[in-house]
Amino acid sequence: MRTSIDLKRLQHLELLAEELNFSRAAERAHLSQTAFSRSIQALENEFGLRLFDRDTRSVRPTSAGHYLIAKAKVLLHRARDLSDDIYYLAHAEVGELNFGTSLLAIDGPLRPALVELKQQCPRLKLHIEASQTPNLMHHLEQENIEFFVAFPGELAQDERLEVTWLPTEPGSMYCRPEHPLLQQGTPPSPHQLPDYPWSAVFLDHSVAPRLRRLFGMRPNQPLPLELTCDNLSILRDLTLCSDNILFTWESWINRGGRHAGLVNLGALLQPALPAKDLHIECAIVQLAGRTLSPPAQRLVDLILAQAGMTSVSTAARAP
């Protein structure tokens, strides 16, 4: 029958091997000399081996003792490493974090939250899946990611999911300076926008009723969306050389001088559209009833802190 390994007694074995003195080893173990001696004796009885030769003047490891002391040091070193890993994992400082995001979410509170996470946890490995909501949902269902940040659309009604809404991101419509709507001599009307092709990263079909209402379109009239692309730079370049109207979020346009050459058409519309209807919504989406890993929970907390949120709301919003 194999004996079990008591790490505490192995620590006492290591201390005695280092000190070769029961009194000093017991002091380092914060035990009385009697209790320490009993621990070493119990270890020898458990192994059925004499580990130390003792006399009134000295303590010396036996041949078996030398062998087990070397093995014990390796085991104790690994145990300490494991203890450190558990601590750092519990505090989200090591391990891996797999999550997803839309391009919109990157320009929201996610970007500064990621910067802060990397500063707090430089050893944490990150894998970020940047894609559209349907693809992110597939990865979430397969548990390849722990959560994603994006506009959830109709997923907000899915009982399998926990949806935490974030503050909306201001959005607008942009066009080139030579666009016909800017050359007509009168302010452009919202009802004129469906007469031109639209461009966007991705428009969830759940937002179609809102857009039809805003731009005076008939119920069930197809949106004039003629260009979709996951690359915002391409969308911008093609908008500058065509009559396409680009739907995007202001934070991306305003970052790094990307607005150069584009006109904020949404700000010129008469009558003006309600600002809330131009905002783009975003949420943190995760599987309901699942506990996030410490790194994932830390990032979620940082996102909420960047968004100025102190509580979680999973109430659905109407498109």
N, C-alpha and C positions, 0 to 999 in steps of 0.2 A: 504494500500500500504506500503510495507516494505521500510525502509530507507536504503540508501547506507552507507557504512562505510568509513570514511575518516581517514586514519591512521595518518595523520599529526595532525588532531584535537585530536585524541586519545592520541598522544604523549603530546599535551598540557594539556589534562586532567590528565595524569600521572604526569607531572611536577607540576601542581598546587596541586595535592594531596600530593606530597612530600614536597613542600615548604609551602603550606597554606598561600601564600603571592603572590599577583599578580605581584608585582615589581620584586621579585627575580625569580619567574617562567618565567616571560617575558625575563629577562636577560639571563637565561639559554637557552631559545628558540631563542635568538638573534632577538627578536622582540621588538617593542615599547610596553609599557604597554597598550596603547589604542588598538593596533592591537591584542595583546594577549587576552585582555578582549573580543573583538569582536569575536575571535575564539571560546572562551568558550561559549559565548552567542549563537553563531550560532549552536554550538553542542547541547545546551539545546533546542533551537527552533526546530532543526531537529528531536530530540528524543521526543520532547513534554514533557520533564521532567525537573524539577529543580534539578540540580546536586550539587550545592553549596549554602549554606546560607552565605550572606555577610552582614557585617555591617562595620562601620568605624574602628573597632578594630581587626576584625578577619574574617577568611574564614574557613568554616566548611563544609565537605561533608554532604549531606542529606542521608537518608536511601537508596534512589535510587542511589545516587551518590556513596556510599560505594559499592553497588552491581556492578555497571557498572565499577568502577575503578578496582575492582578485575578481572572482565572479560577482561577489556582493557589490563591489564598487561599481562595476559595469551596470548591474541591475538598479542600484540606487541612483546612478547618474541618469539612467533612462526614466526612472520614476520622477526625478526632479524635473526633467525636461517635459514629461507628460503633465506634471502639475502646473508648470509654467504655461504650457499650451492651453490647458483648460482655463486658466485664469485669463489669458489673452483672448481666447475664443469667447469666453463669457462677457468680456468687455469689448468685443468686436474689433480687437486689434490685430488678429491673425485670421487665417482661413480664406474662404472665397465668397464672393457675393455676385450672384447672377440676377440681373433684373433687366427690364426693357423700358424703352422710352420712345415717344414720337419725336419728330423734329421740333414740333411746337413746344413740347415739355422741356426740351434742352434749353430753350431761351427763356423759360420761366424760372421758378425757384429751384429747379433741379441743378442748374449749372453752379450757382454759389454753394449749394448744399454739397455737391460733389467735391468742390475745392476744399471745403472745410473738412469733409470726411477724409480726404487724402492727407491733409495736414495732421489730423488727429490720429490716423491709422496708416502710416506709410507702408507697413508690411502687408496690408490687406490686399488680396488679389481681386481685381474687378473685371467682370465680363459684362459689357453693356450691349444689349440687342436693340439697335435703332431701326424701327420699322413702323408700318402702319398697324392700326388697332387690330384688324383681323389676324394678322401674322403674330402679333404679340399675344393675342388670346390663345392661339394655337400653342405657342411656347409655354404659356401659363398652364394650360390644360395638361400638357405633357410634363409639367413640373421641371422644365428646363430653366425657368426663371421663377423667382419668388413673388414678384409683383411687377407691374408696369405702370408708367405714368403717361396718360394720353387722354384724348377725348373718348369716353367709353360708348357714346351713342346709346343704342338700345340695350347694351350690356348692363346699363345701370339698373335695369329691371330684373336681371338674372339673379335668382335666389342663391345660386352657387357662389356668388361673388360678394365681396365686401368692397364697397366703393366709397372712397373718401374724397369729396369734392375740394378742389383748390380754388383760390381766387381766380376770376376770369382774366384772360389776357386780352388787352385791346387789339382789335384787328381793323383792317380797312381795305379799300380797293385802290389799286395803283395803275397808272398807265403812263405811256410816253408823252412828252410835252407836245408832240405833233398830233396827238389823238384827235379824231374828228369831234369828240364831245367837248374838247377844249377850244375848238376853232369856230364854234357856231355863234358866238357873240352873246349867248345867254347862258346862265348857269345850267349845268347838266341836271336832268331829273332822274330820280331813281328808276322811273319807268322806262328810261332809255337804255339802261344797262343790259337788259336781255337781248337787245339788238346786236350786241357784239359778243365775240367768243370770250369765254372765261378760262383762266388758268388757276391752278391751285395744286398744293401738295396732295391733298386728299380731302374730299368732302363726303362725310358719312351721309348715307341716304336719309338718315333720321333728321338732318337739318334742312332737307328740301322744303318742307312746309313753311318754315320760317322765311327762307329766302324767297319763295314764291310770294309770300305775303308782303315782304319788304319792297319787292321790285314790281309789284302789280301784275304778276303772272297769273294765268288761269290755273285752277286746281289740276293737279296731275300733269301740268305742262312740263316737258323735259327741261332741265337746266341746260343752258348753253355752254356746258363745260366741255371744251374741246382740247384741252391740254392738261394732263396730270403728270407729275414727275416728282420723284423723291429728292431731287437735287434743286435746292432753292436758287443756286447761282444760274443754272440753266433757265429756270423760270424767269428770273430777272432779265437775263440776256435776250430771251425770246420776246419778252414784253416790250423791251426797248426797240425792237425792230418790227413790231407788228401792231395791230389794233386790239390785241388781246387785253383784257382787264384782269389784273392779277389780284387774287384774294390771298392775303397772308396776314401775319401778326406784326404789329408795329415794332416789337422789340428786336426782331430779326432785321427789319429794314433799317432801323436806327443804329445798329451795331456795325462799327467798322466802315462807315461811309457808304453802306450799300444803297442808301436812298439816292445817291448821286444819279441824276438823270431821270428818276421816277417822280411822278406827281401824285400826291395823295388825293385821288379823285373823290374818295369818300367824304373828305372835309369840304368839298365844293358843292355837294349835292344840295339842290333846293326842290322841295322842302328837305330839311336836314333829317337824317335818320336818327332815331333814338340811340344814344351811345351804347346802352345795354344790349341792343340788338346787333351791334357790330363786334361785341366781345366774343372771344372764342373760349370755350370751356375745356377744363382739363381736370383729371382726377387720378388718384392712386387706386389701382385695382389689384386685388389679391383674392385668393381662394378663401371663402368663408370658413371659419372654424379651424384655420391653420395657424400655428404659431410661427411667426417669422424668426429666422436665425438672428442672433445678436447683431451681426453686421447689417442685415436688412432692416431691422428695427431701428438701429442707430441712424441709417440714412433716411428712413421715413420720418423720424423725429426731426432731423435736420431740415428736411424739405418743409415740414409743417412750421418749424421755427422761422425759416426764411420767408414763408408765406404769411407770417404774423398770426398763425393759428395756434390756439391753446387747447382746442377741443376737436374731436373727430365727429364729422357729420356724414352719415351715409344716406341721407335723404336724396331721392332722385330729383332731377330738375327737368322741367319740360323743355324739349328742343325748340 
